[in-house]
């Protein structure tokens, strides 16, 4: 579950999760 998709701003904590998710999930952006 990623809340980043709903938030236009990425926090440092979100970025760390993004990097981890990026390896497995593709950005819907």
N, CA, C and O atoms as a Maestro MAE file, in Angstrom:
{
 s_m_m2io_version
 :::
 2.0.0
}

f_m_ct {
 s_m_title
 :::
 protein
 m_atom[116] {
  # First column is atom index #
  i_m_mmod_type
  r_m_x_coord
  r_m_y_coord
  r_m_z_coord
  i_m_residue_number
  s_m_chain_name
  s_m_pdb_residue_name
  s_m_pdb_atom_name
  i_m_atomic_number
  :::
  1 25 0.852 -1.200 0.000 1 A "UNK " " N  " 7
  2 3 0.000 0.000 0.000 1 A "UNK " " CA " 6
  3 2 0.880 1.240 0.000 1 A "UNK " " C  " 6
  4 15 1.692 1.425 0.907 1 A "UNK " " O  " 8
  5 25 0.727 2.082 -0.999 2 A "UNK " " N  " 7
  6 3 1.556 3.290 -1.089 2 A "UNK " " CA " 6
  7 2 0.681 4.541 -1.084 2 A "UNK " " C  " 6
  8 15 -0.222 4.689 -1.907 2 A "UNK " " O  " 8
  9 25 0.966 5.433 -0.146 3 A "UNK " " N  " 7
  10 3 0.162 6.661 -0.060 3 A "UNK " " CA " 6
  11 2 0.744 7.750 -0.941 3 A "UNK " " C  " 6
  12 15 0.160 8.822 -1.101 3 A "UNK " " O  " 8
  13 25 1.916 7.456 -1.516 4 A "UNK " " N  " 7
  14 3 2.598 8.464 -2.328 4 A "UNK " " CA " 6
  15 2 1.762 8.790 -3.569 4 A "UNK " " C  " 6
  16 15 1.733 9.933 -4.025 4 A "UNK " " O  " 8
  17 25 1.086 7.777 -4.107 5 A "UNK " " N  " 7
  18 3 0.312 7.992 -5.322 5 A "UNK " " CA " 6
  19 2 -0.717 9.101 -5.102 5 A "UNK " " C  " 6
  20 15 -1.006 9.884 -6.008 5 A "UNK " " O  " 8
  21 25 -1.263 9.157 -3.888 6 A "UNK " " N  " 7
  22 3 -2.273 10.178 -3.594 6 A "UNK " " CA " 6
  23 2 -1.625 11.509 -3.268 6 A "UNK " " C  " 6
  24 15 -2.242 12.558 -3.448 6 A "UNK " " O  " 8
  25 25 -0.382 11.480 -2.787 7 A "UNK " " N  " 7
  26 3 0.297 12.730 -2.405 7 A "UNK " " CA " 6
  27 2 1.290 13.168 -3.468 7 A "UNK " " C  " 6
  28 15 2.151 12.385 -3.870 7 A "UNK " " O  " 8
  29 25 1.182 14.389 -3.920 8 A "UNK " " N  " 7
  30 3 2.088 14.926 -4.938 8 A "UNK " " CA " 6
  31 2 3.472 15.170 -4.365 8 A "UNK " " C  " 6
  32 15 4.461 15.189 -5.097 8 A "UNK " " O  " 8
  33 25 3.539 15.356 -3.051 9 A "UNK " " N  " 7
  34 3 4.830 15.624 -2.411 9 A "UNK " " CA " 6
  35 2 5.392 14.338 -1.818 9 A "UNK " " C  " 6
  36 15 4.656 13.534 -1.246 9 A "UNK " " O  " 8
  37 25 6.704 14.152 -1.961 10 A "UNK " " N  " 7
  38 3 7.321 12.946 -1.409 10 A "UNK " " CA " 6
  39 2 8.206 13.309 -0.231 10 A "UNK " " C  " 6
  40 15 9.085 14.164 -0.341 10 A "UNK " " O  " 8
  41 25 7.968 12.655 0.895 11 A "UNK " " N  " 7
  42 3 8.797 12.922 2.073 11 A "UNK " " CA " 6
  43 2 10.031 12.034 2.048 11 A "UNK " " C  " 6
  44 15 10.096 11.078 1.275 11 A "UNK " " O  " 8
  45 25 10.998 12.343 2.882 12 A "UNK " " N  " 7
  46 3 12.227 11.535 2.903 12 A "UNK " " CA " 6
  47 2 11.876 10.076 3.168 12 A "UNK " " C  " 6
  48 15 12.439 9.173 2.548 12 A "UNK " " O  " 8
  49 25 10.944 9.849 4.088 13 A "UNK " " N  " 7
  50 3 10.545 8.478 4.414 13 A "UNK " " CA " 6
  51 2 9.871 7.833 3.207 13 A "UNK " " C  " 6
  52 15 10.075 6.653 2.922 13 A "UNK " " O  " 8
  53 25 9.071 8.623 2.508 14 A "UNK " " N  " 7
  54 3 8.366 8.092 1.335 14 A "UNK " " CA " 6
  55 2 9.361 7.741 0.235 14 A "UNK " " C  " 6
  56 15 9.204 6.742 -0.466 14 A "UNK " " O  " 8
  57 25 10.393 8.583 0.095 15 A "UNK " " N  " 7
  58 3 11.392 8.340 -0.951 15 A "UNK " " CA " 6
  59 2 12.099 7.010 -0.694 15 A "UNK " " C  " 6
  60 15 12.340 6.236 -1.621 15 A "UNK " " O  " 8
  61 25 12.423 6.758 0.552 16 A "UNK " " N  " 7
  62 3 13.105 5.505 0.897 16 A "UNK " " CA " 6
  63 2 12.222 4.332 0.516 16 A "UNK " " C  " 6
  64 15 12.701 3.336 -0.025 16 A "UNK " " O  " 8
  65 25 10.927 4.449 0.800 17 A "UNK " " N  " 7
  66 3 9.994 3.373 0.457 17 A "UNK " " CA " 6
  67 2 9.845 3.291 -1.056 17 A "UNK " " C  " 6
  68 15 9.673 2.214 -1.625 17 A "UNK " " O  " 8
  69 25 9.916 4.459 -1.694 18 A "UNK " " N  " 7
  70 3 9.790 4.497 -3.156 18 A "UNK " " CA " 6
  71 2 10.898 3.679 -3.784 18 A "UNK " " C  " 6
  72 15 10.645 2.847 -4.655 18 A "UNK " " O  " 8
  73 25 12.125 3.909 -3.347 19 A "UNK " " N  " 7
  74 3 13.267 3.191 -3.908 19 A "UNK " " CA " 6
  75 2 13.057 1.686 -3.759 19 A "UNK " " C  " 6
  76 15 13.351 0.920 -4.677 19 A "UNK " " O  " 8
  77 25 12.552 1.271 -2.610 20 A "UNK " " N  " 7
  78 3 12.335 -0.155 -2.378 20 A "UNK " " CA " 6
  79 2 11.206 -0.668 -3.274 20 A "UNK " " C  " 6
  80 15 11.303 -1.743 -3.867 20 A "UNK " " O  " 8
  81 25 10.135 0.125 -3.360 21 A "UNK " " N  " 7
  82 3 8.997 -0.277 -4.177 21 A "UNK " " CA " 6
  83 2 9.339 -0.188 -5.663 21 A "UNK " " C  " 6
  84 15 8.853 -0.979 -6.471 21 A "UNK " " O  " 8
  85 25 10.181 0.783 -6.012 22 A "UNK " " N  " 7
  86 3 10.544 0.977 -7.417 22 A "UNK " " CA " 6
  87 2 11.163 -0.292 -7.979 22 A "UNK " " C  " 6
  88 15 10.963 -0.620 -9.149 22 A "UNK " " O  " 8
  89 25 11.911 -1.006 -7.151 23 A "UNK " " N  " 7
  90 3 12.580 -2.223 -7.609 23 A "UNK " " CA " 6
  91 2 11.559 -3.293 -7.945 23 A "UNK " " C  " 6
  92 15 11.831 -4.170 -8.765 23 A "UNK " " O  " 8
  93 25 10.383 -3.238 -7.324 24 A "UNK " " N  " 7
  94 3 9.384 -4.275 -7.557 24 A "UNK " " CA " 6
  95 2 8.156 -3.738 -8.282 24 A "UNK " " C  " 6
  96 15 7.568 -4.417 -9.124 24 A "UNK " " O  " 8
  97 25 7.776 -2.503 -7.941 25 A "UNK " " N  " 7
  98 3 6.576 -1.938 -8.562 25 A "UNK " " CA " 6
  99 2 6.939 -0.836 -9.544 25 A "UNK " " C  " 6
  100 15 7.971 -0.179 -9.404 25 A "UNK " " O  " 8
  101 25 6.090 -0.642 -10.528 26 A "UNK " " N  " 7
  102 3 6.343 0.437 -11.490 26 A "UNK " " CA " 6
  103 2 5.484 1.639 -11.134 26 A "UNK " " C  " 6
  104 15 4.325 1.471 -10.755 26 A "UNK " " O  " 8
  105 25 6.019 2.839 -11.245 27 A "UNK " " N  " 7
  106 3 5.274 4.065 -10.931 27 A "UNK " " CA " 6
  107 2 4.101 4.254 -11.882 27 A "UNK " " C  " 6
  108 15 4.271 4.163 -13.098 27 A "UNK " " O  " 8
  109 25 2.922 4.513 -11.347 28 A "UNK " " N  " 7
  110 3 1.745 4.701 -12.207 28 A "UNK " " CA " 6
  111 2 1.771 6.099 -12.795 28 A "UNK " " C  " 6
  112 15 0.821 6.519 -13.455 28 A "UNK " " O  " 8
  113 25 2.862 6.823 -12.555 29 A "UNK " " N  " 7
  114 3 2.982 8.197 -13.022 29 A "UNK " " CA " 6
  115 2 3.228 8.217 -14.519 29 A "UNK " " C  " 6
  116 15 3.359 9.290 -15.108 29 A "UNK " " O  " 8
  :::
 }
 m_bond[115] {
  # First column is bond index #
  i_m_from
  i_m_to
  i_m_order
  :::
  1 1 2 1
  2 2 3 1
  3 3 4 2
  4 3 5 1
  5 5 6 1
  6 6 7 1
  7 7 8 2
  8 7 9 1
  9 9 10 1
  10 10 11 1
  11 11 12 2
  12 11 13 1
  13 13 14 1
  14 14 15 1
  15 15 16 2
  16 15 17 1
  17 17 18 1
  18 18 19 1
  19 19 20 2
  20 19 21 1
  21 21 22 1
  22 22 23 1
  23 23 24 2
  24 23 25 1
  25 25 26 1
  26 26 27 1
  27 27 28 2
  28 27 29 1
  29 29 30 1
  30 30 31 1
  31 31 32 2
  32 31 33 1
  33 33 34 1
  34 34 35 1
  35 35 36 2
  36 35 37 1
  37 37 38 1
  38 38 39 1
  39 39 40 2
  40 39 41 1
  41 41 42 1
  42 42 43 1
  43 43 44 2
  44 43 45 1
  45 45 46 1
  46 46 47 1
  47 47 48 2
  48 47 49 1
  49 49 50 1
  50 50 51 1
  51 51 52 2
  52 51 53 1
  53 53 54 1
  54 54 55 1
  55 55 56 2
  56 55 57 1
  57 57 58 1
  58 58 59 1
  59 59 60 2
  60 59 61 1
  61 61 62 1
  62 62 63 1
  63 63 64 2
  64 63 65 1
  65 65 66 1
  66 66 67 1
  67 67 68 2
  68 67 69 1
  69 69 70 1
  70 70 71 1
  71 71 72 2
  72 71 73 1
  73 73 74 1
  74 74 75 1
  75 75 76 2
  76 75 77 1
  77 77 78 1
  78 78 79 1
  79 79 80 2
  80 79 81 1
  81 81 82 1
  82 82 83 1
  83 83 84 2
  84 83 85 1
  85 85 86 1
  86 86 87 1
  87 87 88 2
  88 87 89 1
  89 89 90 1
  90 90 91 1
  91 91 92 2
  92 91 93 1
  93 93 94 1
  94 94 95 1
  95 95 96 2
  96 95 97 1
  97 97 98 1
  98 98 99 1
  99 99 100 2
  100 99 101 1
  101 101 102 1
  102 102 103 1
  103 103 104 2
  104 103 105 1
  105 105 106 1
  106 106 107 1
  107 107 108 2
  108 107 109 1
  109 109 110 1
  110 110 111 1
  111 111 112 2
  112 111 113 1
  113 113 114 1
  114 114 115 1
  115 115 116 2
  :::
 }
}
